[in-house]
């Protein structure tokens, strides 16, 4: 029954890939279609208010500058609102201003689509901050990721055309995708008993005669965009394990599908732009193979339970239920864990700190790879980066200039790809080492053994991958952790974006090379195997040593 539950969800997502991927293509194709009639009027109002009379095509450099400036303005506004939230409206619980380093960490976190939380939502933010900053950032950060993905796709598939206009792509991502889907899913979640109110905290009398304060708020609205935008971050500190955020197995499945559907469907959108749907299915199949392998590992590990307890005749038949909600069980907890770190969402319905050693290796590995579906747009871009790398390596093996989608891959593109490829492990491993060298870092660790290494490694991996899920067990609301993870989140978001948009801009200018007998095909089963192999080999060479110090060592120690 557990396996059937997981297979049904996977099948539903597969069935959504084509219709949603086609819709995404129509949104960003810049060709007249029915979505213009539905949403064009709203966009014209927005463009007029913003002063965008002419939306000219941009070079990749102008696209990057526009992206960064837009994000910078939003960060500045949000940071000030956090600092003075105690004096602003919609604060019935009288929540105080946010401490500066925590405000810095939080605003960078939500602008970079990370949504790492060093605070508890119900006690750290007012309703105004939740709506005017958090929910707003969830829309804008997801729209930024989608815009980058579409620009990158245009760059590698267009024949001397353009990567588009950032502001137009950004606006369409919100008006035609994120906003309508969020409204629909908010209504659905409200119907499934998720709260949606601006009312103050409920004061309830318990059977013992005491008063219990029950926090409520606009939970459904946050939950919908939280998952559709692959944002993560919870209205409550317990995130999607809280019964108000995720009350039933039905809402659990809906949340899984929301955070998975757009990243999965973008592979089909890529195929439409490439005018070769097999290209899209190759990328999707490679992602799915990796996903199923990691899902099988975490499910097997959690269902087998703790080897030390099993040796004593305890816990074998029910598996490891520590840190999991009974209403979800091991199957839906394992699936949620895999999806939320594969899609770099960061929403959690169980405590990752309590996963078995091999179970916790899965979310770590998925965030280290950061391409198994990934966040809205970012995962596809990263997988396409590996596809270009795979083509380049194959070209070296056979002694010919590599080509991808009719574009020659040359040193300039490979230098930019190398920067993006090396930056990710650098901003994970270096801060992890620094944390262990300082008392400011070591003082936050709650477990002195191998598990403590995993706690620190998970925090920086989650930050660098812009995932935001917490291993927990780490006392991370300090100046050291707020500033260091804030810097890692910033670098993890923008270094790869800038480098890969540079690749798109370079490929855009190249002459299209027609296929011939010597062309290495990238739309068949052989390339799926090559791509999966390249991802696993590079991932293992980069991260296996540090994983051996954490979850692998912990697993061997309890055998």
C-alpha positions in Angstrom: 0.0 0.0 0.0 2.9 2.4 0.8 4.5 1.9 -2.6 1.1 2.3 -4.3 0.6 5.7 -2.6 3.9 7.0 -3.9 3.4 5.6 -7.4 -0.1 7.2 -7.7 1.4 10.6 -6.8 4.3 10.2 -9.3 1.8 9.1 -12.0 -0.4 12.2 -11.4 2.6 14.5 -11.8 3.7 12.8 -15.0 0.2 13.3 -16.4 0.4 17.0 -15.5 3.7 17.5 -17.3 2.3 17.9 -20.9 -0.7 20.2 -20.3 1.0 22.4 -17.8 4.3 22.5 -19.8 2.3 23.5 -22.9 0.6 26.2 -21.0 4.0 27.5 -19.7 5.2 27.6 -23.3 2.3 29.6 -24.5 2.8 32.1 -21.6 6.5 32.8 -22.5 6.5 32.1 -26.3 5.8 35.8 -27.1 3.3 34.6 -29.7 -0.4 35.6 -29.6 -2.6 33.0 -27.8 -5.6 32.8 -25.5 -3.6 33.8 -22.4 -3.3 37.3 -23.8 -7.1 37.7 -23.8 -7.4 36.4 -20.2 -4.5 38.3 -18.6 -3.4 41.0 -21.1 -5.6 43.7 -19.6 -4.0 43.2 -16.2 -0.5 43.3 -17.6 -1.2 46.5 -19.6 -2.3 48.2 -16.3 0.9 47.0 -14.6 3.1 48.1 -17.5 1.4 51.5 -17.5 1.8 52.1 -13.8 5.4 51.0 -13.9 6.2 53.2 -16.9 7.1 50.3 -19.3 5.9 51.9 -22.5 8.3 49.9 -24.6 9.5 46.4 -23.6 12.5 46.0 -25.8 14.5 42.8 -26.1 17.5 42.7 -23.7 21.0 41.4 -24.0 21.9 38.9 -21.3 23.9 41.5 -19.4 20.9 43.9 -19.3 18.7 41.0 -18.3 21.0 40.3 -15.4 21.2 44.0 -14.3 17.4 44.3 -14.4 17.0 41.1 -12.3 19.5 42.2 -9.7 18.1 45.8 -9.4 14.5 44.5 -9.1 15.6 42.1 -6.4 17.7 44.7 -4.6 14.7 47.2 -4.4 12.5 44.5 -3.0 15.1 43.4 -0.4 15.5 47.0 0.8 11.8 47.5 1.3 11.3 44.2 3.0 14.3 44.7 5.3 12.9 48.0 6.6 9.4 46.5 7.1 10.9 43.7 9.3 12.9 46.2 11.4 9.7 48.3 12.2 7.0 45.7 12.1 6.1 46.3 15.7 4.9 49.8 14.8 3.0 48.8 11.7 -0.6 47.7 11.1 -2.1 44.2 11.2 -0.2 43.2 14.3 -2.9 42.0 16.7 -0.4 39.8 18.7 1.9 42.8 19.3 4.9 41.1 17.8 8.1 43.2 18.2 10.5 44.5 15.7 12.9 41.9 14.2 16.5 41.9 15.3 18.8 43.3 12.5 20.9 40.2 11.7 17.8 38.1 11.8 16.0 40.6 9.5 19.0 40.4 7.1 18.9 36.7 7.1 15.2 36.5 6.6 14.9 39.0 3.8 17.8 37.5 1.8 16.3 34.1 2.5 12.9 34.9 1.0 14.3 37.0 -1.9 16.6 34.1 -3.0 13.7 31.6 -2.9 15.4 29.9 0.0 12.9 30.6 2.8 15.3 29.4 5.6 13.7 30.4 8.9 15.7 31.2 12.0 12.5 32.3 13.6 9.1 30.8 14.4 6.5 32.3 12.1 3.7 32.5 14.6 5.7 34.4 17.1 8.3 36.2 14.9 6.2 37.9 12.3 3.1 40.1 12.3 0.2 39.5 9.8 1.5 42.5 7.9 5.0 41.0 7.6 3.6 37.7 6.6 1.5 39.2 3.8 3.3 42.3 2.6 6.8 40.8 2.8 6.8 37.0 3.0 4.0 36.2 0.6 5.0 39.0 -1.7 8.6 37.7 -1.8 7.3 34.2 -2.4 5.7 35.4 -5.7 8.6 37.6 -6.8 11.4 35.1 -6.0 9.6 32.3 -7.9 8.9 34.6 -10.8 12.6 35.5 -10.9 13.6 31.9 -11.2 11.0 31.2 -13.9 12.2 34.3 -15.9 15.8 33.1 -15.7 14.9 29.6 -16.9 12.9 30.9 -19.8 15.7 33.3 -20.8 18.2 30.4 -20.6 16.0 28.2 -22.8 15.6 31.0 -25.3 19.4 31.4 -25.4 20.2 27.8 -26.1 17.3 27.1 -28.5 16.8 30.3 -30.5 18.5 30.9 -33.8 20.1 34.4 -33.4 17.0 35.9 -31.7 16.8 37.1 -28.1 16.6 35.9 -24.5 13.6 38.3 -24.0 12.8 41.1 -21.6 13.1 40.5 -17.9 10.3 42.7 -16.7 7.9 41.1 -19.2 8.9 37.6 -18.2 8.7 38.5 -14.5 5.3 40.0 -14.8 3.9 37.1 -16.9 5.2 34.6 -14.4 3.1 36.2 -11.7 0.0 37.2 -13.6 -0.5 34.1 -15.8 1.0 31.3 -13.6 1.6 31.9 -9.9 -1.3 34.2 -9.1 -4.1 32.3 -10.7 -2.9 28.9 -9.5 -2.4 30.3 -6.0 -5.9 31.7 -5.9 -7.4 28.4 -7.0 -5.3 26.3 -4.5 -6.0 28.7 -1.7 -9.7 28.1 -2.1 -9.1 24.4 -2.3 -7.0 24.4 0.9 -9.6 26.5 2.7 -12.2 23.9 1.7 -9.9 21.3 3.3 -9.9 23.1 6.7 -6.7 25.2 6.3 -7.3 28.5 8.1 -7.5 31.8 6.2 -8.3 34.8 8.4 -7.0 38.1 9.7 -8.5 37.5 13.1 -6.4 37.7 16.2 -5.0 34.8 18.2 -7.7 32.6 19.7 -7.8 32.3 23.5 -9.3 28.9 24.4 -10.1 27.6 27.8 -8.7 24.1 28.4 -10.4 21.3 30.4 -8.0 22.1 33.3 -9.3 25.7 33.3 -6.1 27.2 31.8 -6.0 29.6 28.8 -4.4 28.3 25.6 -3.3 30.8 22.9 -4.0 29.3 19.4 -2.3 31.2 16.6 -4.2 31.5 13.3 -3.9 33.8 10.3 -3.8 33.8 6.4 -2.4 30.3 6.4 -4.0 29.0 3.2 -2.8 31.9 1.1 0.8 31.4 2.2 0.6 27.6 1.8 -0.5 27.8 -1.8 2.3 30.1 -3.1 4.8 28.5 -0.6 4.5 25.3 -2.6 3.7 26.5 -6.1 6.6 28.8 -5.9 8.9 26.1 -4.4 9.5 28.6 -1.6 9.2 26.6 1.6 9.0 28.4 4.9 6.1 27.9 7.2 3.5 30.1 8.7 4.1 28.1 11.8 7.5 26.9 13.2 6.4 23.3 12.7 6.0 24.0 9.0 3.9 21.5 7.0 3.8 19.1 10.0 1.5 21.6 11.7 -2.2 20.5 11.5 -3.3 24.0 10.4 -0.8 24.0 7.5 -1.3 20.4 6.5 -4.3 18.8 8.2 -4.7 15.6 6.3 -3.2 13.1 3.9 -5.2 14.8 1.1 -3.6 18.2 1.7 -0.3 16.4 2.0 -0.6 15.0 -1.5 -1.8 18.4 -2.8 1.2 20.1 -1.3 3.6 17.5 -2.9 2.0 18.0 -6.3 2.0 21.8 -6.0 5.8 22.0 -5.3 6.6 19.4 -8.0 4.3 20.3 -10.9 5.9 23.4 -12.3 9.6 22.2 -12.1 8.6 18.9 -13.8 6.5 20.6 -16.5 9.3 23.0 -17.4 11.1 20.1 -19.1 8.2 19.8 -21.5 8.3 23.6 -22.0 12.0 23.2 -22.9 11.1 20.6 -25.5 8.5 22.9 -27.1 11.1 25.7 -27.4 13.6 23.3 -28.8 11.0 22.1 -31.3 12.0 18.6 -30.4 9.9 17.1 -27.7 12.3 14.2 -27.2 14.8 16.7 -25.8 12.3 17.6 -23.0 11.6 14.0 -22.2 15.3 13.2 -22.0 15.7 15.8 -19.3 12.6 14.7 -17.5 13.5 11.1 -17.6 17.0 11.8 -16.3 15.5 13.7 -13.4 12.9 11.0 -12.7 15.5 8.2 -12.6 17.5 10.1 -10.0 14.4 11.0 -8.1 13.1 7.4 -7.9 16.5 6.2 -6.8 16.7 8.6 -3.9 13.1 8.1 -3.0 13.7 4.3 -2.8 16.7 4.8 -0.5 14.9 7.1 2.0 11.8 4.9 2.1 13.8 1.7 2.5 15.9 3.2 5.3 13.0 4.7 7.2 10.8 1.6 6.9 13.6 -0.6 8.1 14.1 1.5 11.2 17.1 2.1 13.4 19.6 -0.9 13.2 20.6 -0.5 16.8 17.0 -0.7 18.0 16.2 -3.6 15.6 19.1 -5.6 17.1 17.4 -5.4 20.5 14.1 -6.6 19.0 12.5 -3.1 19.1 11.0 -1.0 16.3 11.5 -3.4 13.4 7.9 -3.8 12.2 6.8 -0.1 12.3 10.0 1.3 11.0 11.3 4.7 12.2 8.4 6.9 13.1 10.5 9.3 15.2 9.8 12.8 14.1 7.0 11.8 11.8 3.3 12.5 11.9 1.1 9.4 12.3 -1.5 10.9 9.9 1.1 10.7 7.1 3.1 7.6 8.0 6.5 6.6 6.5 5.4 6.6 2.8 4.0 10.1 2.6 6.8 11.4 4.9 9.5 9.9 2.7 7.8 11.1 -0.5 7.5 14.6 1.0 11.1 14.6 2.1 12.3 13.6 -1.3 10.1 16.1 -3.2 10.8 19.1 -1.0 14.6 18.7 -1.4 14.5 17.6 -5.0 12.3 20.6 -5.9 14.3 22.8 -3.5 11.2 23.9 -1.8 12.2 23.5 1.9 8.7 22.7 3.2 8.8 19.8 5.7 6.2 17.5 7.1 8.6 15.6 9.3 11.7 16.4 11.3 14.7 15.8 9.1 17.0 15.7 12.2 15.3 12.5 13.2 15.7 10.7 9.9 17.9 7.5 9.9 21.5 8.1 8.7 20.8 6.9 5.2 17.5 8.7 5.2 19.1 12.0 6.0 21.7 11.4 3.3 18.9 11.7 0.7 17.9 15.3 1.3 21.5 16.3 1.6 22.5 14.6 -1.7 19.5 16.1 -3.5 20.4 19.6 -2.4 24.0 19.1 -3.2 23.1 18.1 -6.8 20.4 20.8 -7.0 19.1 19.6 -10.3 16.6 16.8 -9.7 13.6 18.9 -10.9 14.9 21.7 -8.7 13.0 24.9 -7.9 10.9 26.9 -10.3 13.3 27.2 -13.2 16.6 26.7 -11.4 16.6 22.9 -11.5 16.0 22.8 -15.2 18.8 25.3 -15.9 21.2 23.3 -13.7 20.3 20.0 -15.4 20.8 21.7 -18.9 24.2 22.9 -17.6 25.1 19.2 -16.9 23.7 18.2 -20.3 26.0 20.7 -22.0 28.9 19.4 -19.9 28.0 15.8 -20.9 28.1 16.8 -24.5 31.4 18.6 -24.1 33.0 15.5 -22.4 31.7 13.2 -25.1 33.0 15.5 -27.7 36.5 15.3 -26.2 36.3 11.5 -26.1 35.7 11.3 -29.8 37.9 14.2 -30.9 35.3 16.6 -32.4 33.8 20.0 -31.5 30.8 19.3 -29.3 27.4 20.7 -30.2 24.2 21.0 -28.3 20.9 21.8 -30.0 22.8 23.0 -33.1 25.2 25.3 -31.2 28.9 24.6 -30.8 30.1 24.4 -27.2 33.5 26.2 -26.9 35.9 27.4 -24.1 33.9 30.5 -23.2 30.8 28.6 -22.4 32.7 25.9 -20.5 34.5 28.5 -18.4 31.2 30.0 -17.3 29.8 26.5 -16.6 32.8 25.7 -14.6 32.3 28.8 -12.4 28.7 27.8 -11.8 29.7 24.1 -11.1 32.5 24.9 -8.7 30.8 27.8 -6.8 28.1 25.5 -5.4 30.4 23.1 -3.4 32.7 26.0 -2.5 30.0 27.9 -0.7 28.9 24.7 1.1 32.2 23.2 2.1 34.2 26.4 3.1 31.6 27.8 5.5 31.1 24.3 7.0 34.8 24.1 7.7 34.8 27.6 9.2 31.9 26.8 11.4 33.8 23.8 12.9 36.9 26.0 13.5 35.1 28.7 15.5 33.3 28.5 18.9 30.6 30.7 17.3 29.8 27.8 15.0 30.5 24.8 17.2 28.4 26.3 20.0 25.2 25.8 18.1 25.6 22.1 17.6 23.4 20.0 19.8 24.9 16.6 18.9 28.7 16.2 19.3 29.0 13.0 17.2 28.7 12.4 13.4 25.2 13.7 13.6 26.5 17.1 14.6 28.6 17.2 11.4 25.4 16.5 9.4 23.6 19.4 11.2 26.1 22.0 10.2 26.6 20.5 6.7 22.8 20.4 6.2 22.4 24.1 7.2 24.9 25.4 4.6 23.8 22.9 1.9 20.2 24.0 2.4 21.3 27.7 2.1 23.5 27.2 -0.9 20.8 25.2 -2.8 18.2 27.8 -1.9 16.2 25.1 -0.3 15.6 26.4 3.2 14.6 23.2 5.0 16.1 22.9 8.4 17.8 19.8 9.9 16.9 21.4 13.2 18.8 20.6 16.4 21.0 23.5 15.5 20.9 26.7 17.5 21.1 28.9 14.4 19.4 32.2 15.5 22.7 33.9 16.3 24.6 36.7 14.5 27.2 34.1 13.2 24.6 31.9 11.6 22.3 34.6 10.5 25.1 36.5 8.6 27.0 33.4 7.3 24.0 31.6 5.9 22.7 34.9 4.5 25.9 35.3 2.5 25.7 31.7 1.3 22.1 32.1 0.2 23.0 35.2 -1.8 25.9 33.6 -3.5 24.1 30.4 -4.1 21.3 32.2 -5.9 23.1 34.8 -8.1 26.5 33.3 -9.0 25.0 30.5 -11.0 22.2 32.7 -12.4 24.7 35.2 -13.8 27.1 32.6 -15.1 24.4 30.6 -16.9 22.7 33.6 -18.4 26.2 34.4 -19.7 26.2 31.0 -21.3 22.8 31.6 -22.9 23.9 35.0 -24.2 27.0 33.5 -25.8 25.1 30.6 -27.4 22.5 32.9 -28.7 25.0 34.7 -31.0 26.3 31.5 -32.5 25.3 30.3 -36.0 23.1 27.3 -36.0 24.8 24.1 -37.2 22.6 21.6 -39.0 22.7 17.9 -37.9 24.8 15.5 -39.9 26.1 11.9 -39.6 28.7 12.9 -37.0 26.3 14.8 -34.7 26.1 13.4 -31.2 22.4 12.9 -30.5 21.0 14.2 -27.2 17.4 13.0 -27.6 17.7 9.3 -27.0 18.1 6.7 -24.3 21.9 6.6 -24.6 22.1 10.3 -23.6 19.8 9.7 -20.6 22.4 7.2 -19.3 25.3 9.5 -20.0 23.6 12.5 -18.3 22.7 10.5 -15.2 26.2 9.1 -15.1 27.8 12.5 -15.4 25.6 13.9 -12.6 26.4 11.1 -10.2 30.1 10.9 -10.9 30.6 14.7 -10.5 28.4 14.7 -7.4 30.2 11.8 -5.8 33.7 13.3 -6.5 32.6 16.6 -5.0 30.6 15.6 -2.0 31.2 12.0 -1.1 34.1 12.8 1.3 32.1 15.1 3.4 29.1 12.8 3.4 31.4 10.0 4.6 32.1 12.2 7.7 28.4 12.7 8.5 25.5 10.4 7.6 27.6 7.5 6.2 29.9 7.4 9.3 26.8 7.7 11.5 25.2 4.7 9.7 28.3 2.6 10.1 28.5 3.5 13.8 25.1 2.1 14.6 25.3 -1.1 12.6 
